[in-house]
Amino acid sequence: MKAKVHVTLKRGVLDPQGKAIAHALHTLGFDQVADARQGKVIELEIRESDAVAAKAAVEAMCTALLANTVIEDYAIELVDARG
């Protein structure tokens, strides 16, 4: 099983990198961008075939290490590695 974890700053937390990205896009003429938020994607390969168990394991990883849950939100996307 493969997992993608999307980690972003919570709304209301200052995101200077997101502001810089939005500013740079505006400078390049992409005026339709109203806001930008910067985050990270962590890809994991999990030795688990049960989706419920895999998601529980990744949830534990997120709260223990992958996300600072005080200031960050995370979303987990599971994909069966067999296709």
N, CA, C and O atoms as a CHARMM CRD file, in Angstrom:
* protein
*
  332
    1    1 MET  N      0.86700  -1.17100   0.00000 PROA 1      0.00000
    2    1 MET  CA     0.00000   0.00000   0.00000 PROA 1      0.00000
    3    1 MET  C      0.91100   1.23100   0.00000 PROA 1      0.00000
    4    1 MET  O      1.91900   1.27800   0.70600 PROA 1      0.00000
    5    2 LYS  N      0.53400   2.21700  -0.80400 PROA 2      0.00000
    6    2 LYS  CA     1.26500   3.48600  -0.81800 PROA 2      0.00000
    7    2 LYS  C      0.39400   4.55500  -0.16400 PROA 2      0.00000
    8    2 LYS  O     -0.83200   4.53800  -0.26700 PROA 2      0.00000
    9    3 ALA  N      1.06000   5.47200   0.50300 PROA 3      0.00000
   10    3 ALA  CA     0.34800   6.57700   1.14500 PROA 3      0.00000
   11    3 ALA  C      1.01200   7.89100   0.75500 PROA 3      0.00000
   12    3 ALA  O      2.23700   8.00100   0.71600 PROA 3      0.00000
   13    4 LYS  N      0.18700   8.86900   0.47000 PROA 4      0.00000
   14    4 LYS  CA     0.66600  10.23800   0.27500 PROA 4      0.00000
   15    4 LYS  C      0.08900  11.06100   1.41200 PROA 4      0.00000
   16    4 LYS  O     -1.11800  11.03700   1.65700 PROA 4      0.00000
   17    5 VAL  N      0.94800  11.78300   2.10100 PROA 5      0.00000
   18    5 VAL  CA     0.53100  12.65900   3.18800 PROA 5      0.00000
   19    5 VAL  C      0.76000  14.09800   2.73000 PROA 5      0.00000
   20    5 VAL  O      1.88700  14.49100   2.42700 PROA 5      0.00000
   21    6 HSD  N     -0.31000  14.86900   2.68600 PROA 6      0.00000
   22    6 HSD  CA    -0.24000  16.28400   2.30800 PROA 6      0.00000
   23    6 HSD  C     -0.28000  17.09700   3.60100 PROA 6      0.00000
   24    6 HSD  O     -1.25700  17.04900   4.34700 PROA 6      0.00000
   25    7 VAL  N      0.79700  17.84500   3.85400 PROA 7      0.00000
   26    7 VAL  CA     0.90200  18.64600   5.07600 PROA 7      0.00000
   27    7 VAL  C      0.90300  20.12700   4.68700 PROA 7      0.00000
   28    7 VAL  O      1.70700  20.56200   3.86200 PROA 7      0.00000
   29    8 THR  N     -0.00400  20.88700   5.29100 PROA 8      0.00000
   30    8 THR  CA    -0.08400  22.32700   5.03300 PROA 8      0.00000
   31    8 THR  C     -0.27400  23.06600   6.34800 PROA 8      0.00000
   32    8 THR  O     -0.74100  22.50600   7.34000 PROA 8      0.00000
   33    9 LEU  N      0.09600  24.32400   6.32700 PROA 9      0.00000
   34    9 LEU  CA    -0.14300  25.15300   7.51100 PROA 9      0.00000
   35    9 LEU  C     -1.64100  25.36600   7.67900 PROA 9      0.00000
   36    9 LEU  O     -2.37300  25.49400   6.69700 PROA 9      0.00000
   37   10 LYS  N     -2.08700  25.40300   8.91700 PROA 10     0.00000
   38   10 LYS  CA    -3.49800  25.67500   9.19000 PROA 10     0.00000
   39   10 LYS  C     -3.84000  27.09700   8.76000 PROA 10     0.00000
   40   10 LYS  O     -2.99200  27.98800   8.76800 PROA 10     0.00000
   41   11 ARG  N     -5.09500  27.28500   8.38600 PROA 11     0.00000
   42   11 ARG  CA    -5.56300  28.63800   8.05600 PROA 11     0.00000
   43   11 ARG  C     -5.34400  29.51500   9.28600 PROA 11     0.00000
   44   11 ARG  O     -5.57500  29.09300  10.41900 PROA 11     0.00000
   45   12 GLY  N     -4.90500  30.71200   9.04500 PROA 12     0.00000
   46   12 GLY  CA    -4.65400  31.63000  10.14700 PROA 12     0.00000
   47   12 GLY  C     -3.20400  31.64500  10.59400 PROA 12     0.00000
   48   12 GLY  O     -2.77500  32.57600  11.27600 PROA 12     0.00000
   49   13 VAL  N     -2.44000  30.62000  10.21500 PROA 13     0.00000
   50   13 VAL  CA    -1.00700  30.58800  10.53100 PROA 13     0.00000
   51   13 VAL  C     -0.28300  31.30200   9.39400 PROA 13     0.00000
   52   13 VAL  O     -0.51500  31.01100   8.22000 PROA 13     0.00000
   53   14 LEU  N      0.58700  32.22800   9.74700 PROA 14     0.00000
   54   14 LEU  CA     1.32500  33.00700   8.76400 PROA 14     0.00000
   55   14 LEU  C      2.12000  32.08700   7.84700 PROA 14     0.00000
   56   14 LEU  O      2.83200  31.20400   8.32500 PROA 14     0.00000
   57   15 ASP  N      2.00600  32.28200   6.53600 PROA 15     0.00000
   58   15 ASP  CA     2.67700  31.46100   5.54000 PROA 15     0.00000
   59   15 ASP  C      3.51500  32.36300   4.62900 PROA 15     0.00000
   60   15 ASP  O      3.07700  32.69400   3.52700 PROA 15     0.00000
   61   16 PRO  N      4.71800  32.76900   5.07100 PROA 16     0.00000
   62   16 PRO  CA     5.52500  33.67900   4.26000 PROA 16     0.00000
   63   16 PRO  C      5.94000  33.08600   2.91300 PROA 16     0.00000
   64   16 PRO  O      6.06000  33.82300   1.93500 PROA 16     0.00000
   65   17 GLN  N      6.16100  31.77500   2.84200 PROA 17     0.00000
   66   17 GLN  CA     6.51400  31.16000   1.56500 PROA 17     0.00000
   67   17 GLN  C      5.33700  31.21100   0.60200 PROA 17     0.00000
   68   17 GLN  O      5.51600  31.45900  -0.59000 PROA 17     0.00000
   69   18 GLY  N      4.15000  30.97900   1.10900 PROA 18     0.00000
   70   18 GLY  CA     2.95600  31.08500   0.27400 PROA 18     0.00000
   71   18 GLY  C      2.78100  32.49800  -0.26200 PROA 18     0.00000
   72   18 GLY  O      2.44100  32.68200  -1.43100 PROA 18     0.00000
   73   19 LYS  N      3.01300  33.50100   0.59000 PROA 19     0.00000
   74   19 LYS  CA     2.91300  34.90700   0.15600 PROA 19     0.00000
   75   19 LYS  C      3.93600  35.19800  -0.93200 PROA 19     0.00000
   76   19 LYS  O      3.63000  35.87900  -1.91100 PROA 19     0.00000
   77   20 ALA  N      5.17600  34.67400  -0.75900 PROA 20     0.00000
   78   20 ALA  CA     6.22900  34.89000  -1.75500 PROA 20     0.00000
   79   20 ALA  C      5.86800  34.23100  -3.08500 PROA 20     0.00000
   80   20 ALA  O      6.13300  34.79500  -4.14700 PROA 20     0.00000
   81   21 ILE  N      5.27100  33.05500  -3.03400 PROA 21     0.00000
   82   21 ILE  CA     4.84700  32.36300  -4.25100 PROA 21     0.00000
   83   21 ILE  C      3.76500  33.17900  -4.96200 PROA 21     0.00000
   84   21 ILE  O      3.83700  33.38600  -6.17300 PROA 21     0.00000
   85   22 ALA  N      2.76400  33.64100  -4.21000 PROA 22     0.00000
   86   22 ALA  CA     1.68300  34.43600  -4.79800 PROA 22     0.00000
   87   22 ALA  C      2.24500  35.71000  -5.42700 PROA 22     0.00000
   88   22 ALA  O      1.85600  36.08700  -6.53200 PROA 22     0.00000
   89   23 HSD  N      3.16100  36.36700  -4.71800 PROA 23     0.00000
   90   23 HSD  CA     3.76700  37.60200  -5.23900 PROA 23     0.00000
   91   23 HSD  C      4.53500  37.31900  -6.53200 PROA 23     0.00000
   92   23 HSD  O      4.41100  38.06300  -7.50500 PROA 23     0.00000
   93   24 ALA  N      5.32800  36.24400  -6.54400 PROA 24     0.00000
   94   24 ALA  CA     6.10600  35.89900  -7.73400 PROA 24     0.00000
   95   24 ALA  C      5.18900  35.58200  -8.92200 PROA 24     0.00000
   96   24 ALA  O      5.47100  35.98400 -10.05000 PROA 24     0.00000
   97   25 LEU  N      4.10200  34.86600  -8.66500 PROA 25     0.00000
   98   25 LEU  CA     3.15700  34.56300  -9.74200 PROA 25     0.00000
   99   25 LEU  C      2.51100  35.83000 -10.28800 PROA 25     0.00000
  100   25 LEU  O      2.32100  35.96200 -11.49700 PROA 25     0.00000
  101   26 HSD  N      2.17300  36.76200  -9.39800 PROA 26     0.00000
  102   26 HSD  CA     1.61400  38.04100  -9.85100 PROA 26     0.00000
  103   26 HSD  C      2.62800  38.78900 -10.70800 PROA 26     0.00000
  104   26 HSD  O      2.27400  39.37500 -11.73000 PROA 26     0.00000
  105   27 THR  N      3.90400  38.76500 -10.28200 PROA 27     0.00000
  106   27 THR  CA     4.97300  39.43200 -11.02600 PROA 27     0.00000
  107   27 THR  C      5.10600  38.84500 -12.43400 PROA 27     0.00000
  108   27 THR  O      5.43800  39.55500 -13.38300 PROA 27     0.00000
  109   28 LEU  N      4.84500  37.54600 -12.55600 PROA 28     0.00000
  110   28 LEU  CA     4.92500  36.87300 -13.85400 PROA 28     0.00000
  111   28 LEU  C      3.64900  37.04000 -14.68500 PROA 28     0.00000
  112   28 LEU  O      3.54800  36.50700 -15.79000 PROA 28     0.00000
  113   29 GLY  N      2.68900  37.77500 -14.15100 PROA 29     0.00000
  114   29 GLY  CA     1.47400  38.06300 -14.90700 PROA 29     0.00000
  115   29 GLY  C      0.29700  37.15000 -14.59700 PROA 29     0.00000
  116   29 GLY  O     -0.73500  37.23700 -15.26200 PROA 29     0.00000
  117   30 PHE  N      0.42600  36.28700 -13.61500 PROA 30     0.00000
  118   30 PHE  CA    -0.67900  35.39600 -13.24400 PROA 30     0.00000
  119   30 PHE  C     -1.55200  36.07900 -12.18800 PROA 30     0.00000
  120   30 PHE  O     -1.56600  35.68900 -11.02000 PROA 30     0.00000
  121   31 ASP  N     -2.28000  37.11100 -12.63200 PROA 31     0.00000
  122   31 ASP  CA    -3.07500  37.92700 -11.72300 PROA 31     0.00000
  123   31 ASP  C     -4.30700  37.21600 -11.17000 PROA 31     0.00000
  124   31 ASP  O     -4.91300  37.69200 -10.21000 PROA 31     0.00000
  125   32 GLN  N     -4.68300  36.08500 -11.76000 PROA 32     0.00000
  126   32 GLN  CA    -5.85800  35.35400 -11.28400 PROA 32     0.00000
  127   32 GLN  C     -5.60200  34.62100  -9.96900 PROA 32     0.00000
  128   32 GLN  O     -6.54600  34.11800  -9.36000 PROA 32     0.00000
  129   33 VAL  N     -4.34400  34.54600  -9.51400 PROA 33     0.00000
  130   33 VAL  CA    -4.02900  33.87700  -8.24500 PROA 33     0.00000
  131   33 VAL  C     -4.45300  34.78800  -7.09200 PROA 33     0.00000
  132   33 VAL  O     -3.92300  35.88800  -6.93700 PROA 33     0.00000
  133   34 ALA  N     -5.40300  34.32700  -6.29000 PROA 34     0.00000
  134   34 ALA  CA    -5.89200  35.11400  -5.15600 PROA 34     0.00000
  135   34 ALA  C     -5.04400  34.86400  -3.90800 PROA 34     0.00000
  136   34 ALA  O     -4.84200  35.77300  -3.10200 PROA 34     0.00000
  137   35 ASP  N     -4.54700  33.63200  -3.74700 PROA 35     0.00000
  138   35 ASP  CA    -3.77300  33.28000  -2.55300 PROA 35     0.00000
  139   35 ASP  C     -2.98200  32.02400  -2.87400 PROA 35     0.00000
  140   35 ASP  O     -3.35800  31.25700  -3.76100 PROA 35     0.00000
  141   36 ALA  N     -1.90500  31.81700  -2.16600 PROA 36     0.00000
  142   36 ALA  CA    -1.11000  30.59400  -2.32000 PROA 36     0.00000
  143   36 ALA  C     -0.71000  30.11200  -0.93000 PROA 36     0.00000
  144   36 ALA  O     -0.36400  30.90400  -0.05300 PROA 36     0.00000
  145   37 ARG  N     -0.76600  28.81500  -0.75500 PROA 37     0.00000
  146   37 ARG  CA    -0.33800  28.18700   0.49600 PROA 37     0.00000
  147   37 ARG  C      0.72000  27.15700   0.13200 PROA 37     0.00000
  148   37 ARG  O      0.53600  26.37500  -0.80200 PROA 37     0.00000
  149   38 GLN  N      1.80100  27.15300   0.85000 PROA 38     0.00000
  150   38 GLN  CA     2.88700  26.23100   0.58200 PROA 38     0.00000
  151   38 GLN  C      2.80800  25.07600   1.56500 PROA 38     0.00000
  152   38 GLN  O      2.45100  25.27400   2.72600 PROA 38     0.00000
  153   39 GLY  N      3.13600  23.88200   1.11800 PROA 39     0.00000
  154   39 GLY  CA     3.10900  22.71500   1.99500 PROA 39     0.00000
  155   39 GLY  C      4.10600  21.68200   1.53000 PROA 39     0.00000
  156   39 GLY  O      5.04100  21.98600   0.78900 PROA 39     0.00000
  157   40 LYS  N      3.89700  20.45500   1.97300 PROA 40     0.00000
  158   40 LYS  CA     4.79700  19.38200   1.56200 PROA 40     0.00000
  159   40 LYS  C      3.98600  18.10400   1.35600 PROA 40     0.00000
  160   40 LYS  O      2.91600  17.92500   1.93700 PROA 40     0.00000
  161   41 VAL  N      4.51600  17.23700   0.52700 PROA 41     0.00000
  162   41 VAL  CA     3.92100  15.93000   0.27700 PROA 41     0.00000
  163   41 VAL  C      4.96200  14.88300   0.65900 PROA 41     0.00000
  164   41 VAL  O      6.11200  14.94500   0.22400 PROA 41     0.00000
  165   42 ILE  N      4.54600  13.93400   1.46800 PROA 42     0.00000
  166   42 ILE  CA     5.42000  12.84400   1.89800 PROA 42     0.00000
  167   42 ILE  C      4.82900  11.55400   1.34600 PROA 42     0.00000
  168   42 ILE  O      3.67300  11.23100   1.62100 PROA 42     0.00000
  169   43 GLU  N      5.61100  10.82000   0.57400 PROA 43     0.00000
  170   43 GLU  CA     5.15100   9.56200   0.00800 PROA 43     0.00000
  171   43 GLU  C      5.75100   8.41100   0.80300 PROA 43     0.00000
  172   43 GLU  O      6.95700   8.37500   1.04900 PROA 43     0.00000
  173   44 LEU  N      4.90100   7.47300   1.20300 PROA 44     0.00000
  174   44 LEU  CA     5.33300   6.33100   1.99900 PROA 44     0.00000
  175   44 LEU  C      4.87400   5.04100   1.33100 PROA 44     0.00000
  176   44 LEU  O      3.79300   4.98600   0.74400 PROA 44     0.00000
  177   45 GLU  N      5.69000   4.02100   1.42200 PROA 45     0.00000
  178   45 GLU  CA     5.26000   2.69500   1.02100 PROA 45     0.00000
  179   45 GLU  C      5.09300   1.90000   2.30700 PROA 45     0.00000
  180   45 GLU  O      6.03700   1.73500   3.07900 PROA 45     0.00000
  181   46 ILE  N      3.88400   1.41300   2.52500 PROA 46     0.00000
  182   46 ILE  CA     3.51700   0.74900   3.76900 PROA 46     0.00000
  183   46 ILE  C      3.37500  -0.75600   3.51700 PROA 46     0.00000
  184   46 ILE  O      2.71800  -1.17400   2.56400 PROA 46     0.00000
  185   47 ARG  N      3.99400  -1.55700   4.37600 PROA 47     0.00000
  186   47 ARG  CA     3.82600  -3.00900   4.28800 PROA 47     0.00000
  187   47 ARG  C      2.54500  -3.40300   4.99600 PROA 47     0.00000
  188   47 ARG  O      2.56600  -3.93200   6.10700 PROA 47     0.00000
  189   48 GLU  N      1.44300  -3.13700   4.34000 PROA 48     0.00000
  190   48 GLU  CA     0.12400  -3.42400   4.91400 PROA 48     0.00000
  191   48 GLU  C     -0.86700  -3.52600   3.76200 PROA 48     0.00000
  192   48 GLU  O     -0.90600  -2.64500   2.90400 PROA 48     0.00000
  193   49 SER  N     -1.66200  -4.58000   3.73100 PROA 49     0.00000
  194   49 SER  CA    -2.64400  -4.73200   2.65800 PROA 49     0.00000
  195   49 SER  C     -4.03500  -4.25800   3.06800 PROA 49     0.00000
  196   49 SER  O     -4.88100  -4.01200   2.20800 PROA 49     0.00000
  197   50 ASP  N     -4.27800  -4.12700   4.35700 PROA 50     0.00000
  198   50 ASP  CA    -5.57200  -3.67100   4.85800 PROA 50     0.00000
  199   50 ASP  C     -5.58500  -2.14900   4.91900 PROA 50     0.00000
  200   50 ASP  O     -4.77100  -1.54800   5.62000 PROA 50     0.00000
  201   51 ALA  N     -6.50300  -1.52400   4.19000 PROA 51     0.00000
  202   51 ALA  CA    -6.55000  -0.06400   4.10000 PROA 51     0.00000
  203   51 ALA  C     -6.81600   0.59800   5.44800 PROA 51     0.00000
  204   51 ALA  O     -6.24700   1.64800   5.74400 PROA 51     0.00000
  205   52 VAL  N     -7.66200   0.00100   6.25500 PROA 52     0.00000
  206   52 VAL  CA    -7.98000   0.58500   7.57000 PROA 52     0.00000
  207   52 VAL  C     -6.74100   0.57700   8.46100 PROA 52     0.00000
  208   52 VAL  O     -6.44300   1.57000   9.12600 PROA 52     0.00000
  209   53 ALA  N     -6.02600  -0.53900   8.47300 PROA 53     0.00000
  210   53 ALA  CA    -4.80700  -0.63300   9.28800 PROA 53     0.00000
  211   53 ALA  C     -3.72300   0.29500   8.75900 PROA 53     0.00000
  212   53 ALA  O     -2.99900   0.91200   9.53900 PROA 53     0.00000
  213   54 ALA  N     -3.60600   0.39800   7.43500 PROA 54     0.00000
  214   54 ALA  CA    -2.60800   1.28600   6.84000 PROA 54     0.00000
  215   54 ALA  C     -2.89500   2.74100   7.20200 PROA 54     0.00000
  216   54 ALA  O     -1.98700   3.48700   7.56800 PROA 54     0.00000
  217   55 LYS  N     -4.16500   3.13800   7.09700 PROA 55     0.00000
  218   55 LYS  CA    -4.51400   4.52500   7.42600 PROA 55     0.00000
  219   55 LYS  C     -4.26100   4.81200   8.90400 PROA 55     0.00000
  220   55 LYS  O     -3.78200   5.89300   9.24900 PROA 55     0.00000
  221   56 ALA  N     -4.57300   3.86800   9.77100 PROA 56     0.00000
  222   56 ALA  CA    -4.32100   4.05700  11.20800 PROA 56     0.00000
  223   56 ALA  C     -2.82900   4.21200  11.47500 PROA 56     0.00000
  224   56 ALA  O     -2.42600   5.03600  12.29600 PROA 56     0.00000
  225   57 ALA  N     -2.00900   3.42700  10.78600 PROA 57     0.00000
  226   57 ALA  CA    -0.56000   3.52700  10.97000 PROA 57     0.00000
  227   57 ALA  C     -0.04200   4.88100  10.49600 PROA 57     0.00000
  228   57 ALA  O      0.78400   5.50200  11.16500 PROA 57     0.00000
  229   58 VAL  N     -0.52700   5.33600   9.34500 PROA 58     0.00000
  230   58 VAL  CA    -0.07700   6.62500   8.81900 PROA 58     0.00000
  231   58 VAL  C     -0.57600   7.76900   9.70300 PROA 58     0.00000
  232   58 VAL  O      0.14200   8.75000   9.89900 PROA 58     0.00000
  233   59 GLU  N     -1.78500   7.66000  10.23500 PROA 59     0.00000
  234   59 GLU  CA    -2.29300   8.67000  11.18500 PROA 59     0.00000
  235   59 GLU  C     -1.34300   8.78900  12.38100 PROA 59     0.00000
  236   59 GLU  O     -1.00500   9.89200  12.81100 PROA 59     0.00000
  237   60 ALA  N     -0.91800   7.63700  12.90800 PROA 60     0.00000
  238   60 ALA  CA     0.00700   7.63800  14.04800 PROA 60     0.00000
  239   60 ALA  C      1.33800   8.28400  13.67000 PROA 60     0.00000
  240   60 ALA  O      1.92800   9.01300  14.46800 PROA 60     0.00000
  241   61 MET  N      1.80800   8.01500  12.45500 PROA 61     0.00000
  242   61 MET  CA     3.06000   8.62400  11.98400 PROA 61     0.00000
  243   61 MET  C      2.92400  10.13500  11.87500 PROA 61     0.00000
  244   61 MET  O      3.84600  10.87600  12.21500 PROA 61     0.00000
  245   62 CYS  N      1.77300  10.58300  11.40200 PROA 62     0.00000
  246   62 CYS  CA     1.54000  12.02300  11.24800 PROA 62     0.00000
  247   62 CYS  C      1.56500  12.73200  12.59900 PROA 62     0.00000
  248   62 CYS  O      2.21000  13.76900  12.75200 PROA 62     0.00000
  249   63 THR  N      0.86700  12.17200  13.56500 PROA 63     0.00000
  250   63 THR  CA     0.80100  12.84300  14.86500 PROA 63     0.00000
  251   63 THR  C      2.10700  12.72300  15.63700 PROA 63     0.00000
  252   63 THR  O      2.40600  13.56800  16.48100 PROA 63     0.00000
  253   64 ALA  N      2.89400  11.67500  15.35600 PROA 64     0.00000
  254   64 ALA  CA     4.15800  11.49200  16.07200 PROA 64     0.00000
  255   64 ALA  C      5.30800  12.27100  15.44500 PROA 64     0.00000
  256   64 ALA  O      6.20500  12.72400  16.15600 PROA 64     0.00000
  257   65 LEU  N      5.29200  12.43400  14.11500 PROA 65     0.00000
  258   65 LEU  CA     6.47700  13.00000  13.46900 PROA 65     0.00000
  259   65 LEU  C      6.20200  13.86700  12.25000 PROA 65     0.00000
  260   65 LEU  O      6.77900  14.94800  12.12700 PROA 65     0.00000
  261   66 LEU  N      5.34500  13.42600  11.35600 PROA 66     0.00000
  262   66 LEU  CA     5.25400  14.04600  10.03400 PROA 66     0.00000
  263   66 LEU  C      4.59800  15.41400  10.01300 PROA 66     0.00000
  264   66 LEU  O      4.88300  16.21500   9.12300 PROA 66     0.00000
  265   67 ALA  N      3.73400  15.70000  10.96400 PROA 67     0.00000
  266   67 ALA  CA     3.05300  17.00100  11.00100 PROA 67     0.00000
  267   67 ALA  C      3.09400  17.56500  12.41400 PROA 67     0.00000
  268   67 ALA  O      2.94700  16.83800  13.39600 PROA 67     0.00000
  269   68 ASN  N      3.29400  18.86100  12.49400 PROA 68     0.00000
  270   68 ASN  CA     3.17400  19.56300  13.77100 PROA 68     0.00000
  271   68 ASN  C      1.70600  19.95600  13.88700 PROA 68     0.00000
  272   68 ASN  O      1.28800  20.98500  13.35600 PROA 68     0.00000
  273   69 THR  N      0.93400  19.13900  14.57600 PROA 69     0.00000
  274   69 THR  CA    -0.52400  19.31400  14.57500 PROA 69     0.00000
  275   69 THR  C     -0.99300  20.58900  15.27400 PROA 69     0.00000
  276   69 THR  O     -2.17600  20.92200  15.21400 PROA 69     0.00000
  277   70 VAL  N     -0.10000  21.29100  15.92200 PROA 70     0.00000
  278   70 VAL  CA    -0.46200  22.58100  16.52400 PROA 70     0.00000
  279   70 VAL  C     -0.67200  23.61900  15.42900 PROA 70     0.00000
  280   70 VAL  O     -1.58900  24.43700  15.51100 PROA 70     0.00000
  281   71 ILE  N      0.17900  23.58700  14.40300 PROA 71     0.00000
  282   71 ILE  CA     0.11100  24.60300  13.34400 PROA 71     0.00000
  283   71 ILE  C     -0.12500  24.03000  11.94800 PROA 71     0.00000
  284   71 ILE  O     -0.29000  24.79200  10.99500 PROA 71     0.00000
  285   72 GLU  N     -0.14300  22.69500  11.80800 PROA 72     0.00000
  286   72 GLU  CA    -0.29200  22.09000  10.49100 PROA 72     0.00000
  287   72 GLU  C     -1.48600  21.13200  10.43400 PROA 72     0.00000
  288   72 GLU  O     -1.81900  20.46100  11.41100 PROA 72     0.00000
  289   73 ASP  N     -2.10900  21.09400   9.27300 PROA 73     0.00000
  290   73 ASP  CA    -3.12600  20.09600   8.96300 PROA 73     0.00000
  291   73 ASP  C     -2.49300  19.06500   8.04900 PROA 73     0.00000
  292   73 ASP  O     -1.49400  19.34300   7.38600 PROA 73     0.00000
  293   74 TYR  N     -3.07300  17.87400   8.01600 PROA 74     0.00000
  294   74 TYR  CA    -2.58600  16.86200   7.08400 PROA 74     0.00000
  295   74 TYR  C     -3.76600  16.09100   6.51800 PROA 74     0.00000
  296   74 TYR  O     -4.82000  15.96800   7.14200 PROA 74     0.00000
  297   75 ALA  N     -3.55200  15.57700   5.31500 PROA 75     0.00000
  298   75 ALA  CA    -4.54100  14.72700   4.64600 PROA 75     0.00000
  299   75 ALA  C     -3.80900  13.50800   4.12700 PROA 75     0.00000
  300   75 ALA  O     -2.70000  13.61600   3.60200 PROA 75     0.00000
  301   76 ILE  N     -4.43400  12.33700   4.27500 PROA 76     0.00000
  302   76 ILE  CA    -3.82300  11.08000   3.87000 PROA 76     0.00000
  303   76 ILE  C     -4.56500  10.53700   2.65800 PROA 76     0.00000
  304   76 ILE  O     -5.79400  10.47100   2.63600 PROA 76     0.00000
  305   77 GLU  N     -3.79000  10.14900   1.65400 PROA 77     0.00000
  306   77 GLU  CA    -4.33500   9.52900   0.44500 PROA 77     0.00000
  307   77 GLU  C     -3.69500   8.14800   0.31800 PROA 77     0.00000
  308   77 GLU  O     -2.47500   8.04200   0.19300 PROA 77     0.00000
  309   78 LEU  N     -4.49600   7.10100   0.34800 PROA 78     0.00000
  310   78 LEU  CA    -3.99000   5.72800   0.21000 PROA 78     0.00000
  311   78 LEU  C     -4.21300   5.22600  -1.20900 PROA 78     0.00000
  312   78 LEU  O     -5.25800   5.46900  -1.81200 PROA 78     0.00000
  313   79 VAL  N     -3.21400   4.52200  -1.73100 PROA 79     0.00000
  314   79 VAL  CA    -3.28600   3.95000  -3.07100 PROA 79     0.00000
  315   79 VAL  C     -2.78400   2.51700  -2.98800 PROA 79     0.00000
  316   79 VAL  O     -1.71800   2.25800  -2.42800 PROA 79     0.00000
  317   80 ASP  N     -3.54100   1.60000  -3.53800 PROA 80     0.00000
  318   80 ASP  CA    -3.11600   0.20700  -3.58200 PROA 80     0.00000
  319   80 ASP  C     -1.90900   0.10600  -4.51100 PROA 80     0.00000
  320   80 ASP  O     -2.01200   0.44400  -5.69100 PROA 80     0.00000
  321   81 ALA  N     -0.77100  -0.35100  -4.00100 PROA 81     0.00000
  322   81 ALA  CA     0.47100  -0.40200  -4.77700 PROA 81     0.00000
  323   81 ALA  C      0.38300  -1.40600  -5.92400 PROA 81     0.00000
  324   81 ALA  O      1.19300  -1.34900  -6.84900 PROA 81     0.00000
  325   82 ARG  N     -0.56900  -2.30700  -5.88100 PROA 82     0.00000
  326   82 ARG  CA    -0.69600  -3.31000  -6.94700 PROA 82     0.00000
  327   82 ARG  C     -1.35700  -2.74900  -8.19800 PROA 82     0.00000
  328   82 ARG  O     -1.42800  -3.41000  -9.23400 PROA 82     0.00000
  329   83 GLY  N     -1.84200  -1.51100  -8.08000 PROA 83     0.00000
  330   83 GLY  CA    -2.45600  -0.89900  -9.26200 PROA 83     0.00000
  331   83 GLY  C     -3.87900  -0.98100  -9.22600 PROA 83     0.00000
  332   83 GLY  O     -4.54700  -0.51200 -10.14800 PROA 83     0.00000
